[in-house]
Amino acid sequence: MNAIMMKSTPAWSQLYLFDFFIVFSLIDFCNSHGRLLEPPQRGSMWRFGFEVPANYNDMSNYCGGKENQWTSQNGR
């Protein structure tokens, strides 16, 4: 920034911009988990009394992720 621009820009807006970048740098992407309960998915059926093996990790079944979806499955 040049000296003229620094003088014409209020100090509070410079701090606001700095705070914005600090907060934005702290945001992280989330890897969320979930399960289909209505109707129950195959891994969660034991929770509703079906005679299937219990899968205590039914909220994080992994099917290959984003890379598998777009490279192997063509986005399907």
N, C-alpha and C positions, 0 to 999 in steps of 0.2 A: 504494500500500500504506500502511496506517496503521502507527503506531508499535508497536502491540501485535503485529501480524502479523510485523513485521520482527524483533522480539525473540524470538518463538517459532519462527521459521524458522531452522534452522542455516545458517551462512555457506556451508558446502560445498555445500548444495543450491541456493543462489542462484547460485553459480559454475557448478555443473553445468548448471543451466537456461540460463545465459548461454552456456556452451560449446555446448550443444545447438543454440541458435539460430544461433550463429556457423557451426557446421559445416553446418547445414541450409541456410543462406543461400549456402554455397559450392557446393552440389550443383547441377549443371546438367543439363538434359535432353540426351539423346544423340540424334543422328541417325545411326543405324547403317546399314551397308551389308552386303549379302550376295548370294550368287548360288546358284542351284539347280544342283548338280552331279550329282545322282543322281536321276532322269535329268537330263541336261544341258538347261538352258533354251536357247531359241533364240539368245540373245546369247552364250552360252558354248560353243556347239557347235564352234566353231573350235578350242577348246583340246583337243578329243578327236579331231581329224583330219577332221572333216566339211568338205566343200567349200563353206563359207559365208564371207562377208567377216568379217575379224577385227574384233571390237568390244573394244578394250582398256578400255573403260569399262563392262564388263558387270556390275560389282558395284553400279552406281548408276544403273540405268535408272529414269527418273522417269515415273510414270503419273498425276500430278496431285496426289498427296498426300491428306492427311486431308480437306481442304475439298472436293476433287473427289469423294472417296469418299462423303461424307455429303450433299452438296448435289445433285450430278448423278446419282450412282449409287444413292442411297437406302440407303447402307450396305453394298452388295454389293461 
